[in-house]
Amino acid sequence: MVAAKLVQKYYRPSIVISLTEDYGKGSVRSIPGVDIISILRKYEELFVNLGGHPMAAGFTIQKSNIAVLQEKLTEYCEQEFAEELLQPVIDVDLKIPLNIINLEMTENVNRMKPFGIGNKEPTFLSERAGVASVDRVGRESNHLSMKLYGEGQLYKAIFFNGIESYPDLKPGDFIDIIYKVKVNEFNGNRKVDLIIEDLRLL
């Protein structure tokens, strides 16, 4: 879980190792384009055991080999990783005007569930959404809760960890948004929420 959060925050393959007296247990998460298990298998002699797939792995390693592994992985990354590989990329399925988002459309999207490998949850792009309000929420006030408008329609949106990139976002701004849609049901009322993946301030 910690490794996955590091990937989300820094967009870099991440390894987290928990230590016991003699060994370390590693949890590994990767990014698209980096086959992490193939890279780790280049140094298989360093591990007590190793398993995984291109996007995630786990291993046990003697504590005495951790520094060696770090050195070898650092050298590999410096030689093999192009800078563009480490730039976050979000695949957009459809560019649409914000005002066509409604409950019926969102329910149609939900009928495509379950989402996962081979059935990716749709991601949308809408341009020039107006910011009606913006609030900091969450335990550390690091998420942005917004009300956005387009062509007379008002939408509730949440941008997790958005405060890091857009601390000065304010009402009256216009933004391009990449997002997913969710049905929010509360006290029998059903409405559409936008889950912001990224935005661009205009």
Secondary structure, DSSP 8 states (H G I E B T S, - for coil): -HHHHHHHHH-S-EEEEEE-SSEEEEEEE--TT--HHHHHHTTGGGEEEEEEETTEEEEEEEHHHHHHHHHHHHHHHHHH--GGGGS-----SEE--GGG--HHHHHHHHTT-S-BTTB----EEEEEEEEEEEEEESTTS-EEEEEEEETTEEEEEEETTGGGT-TT--TT-EEEEEEEEEEEEETTEEEEEEEEEEEEE-
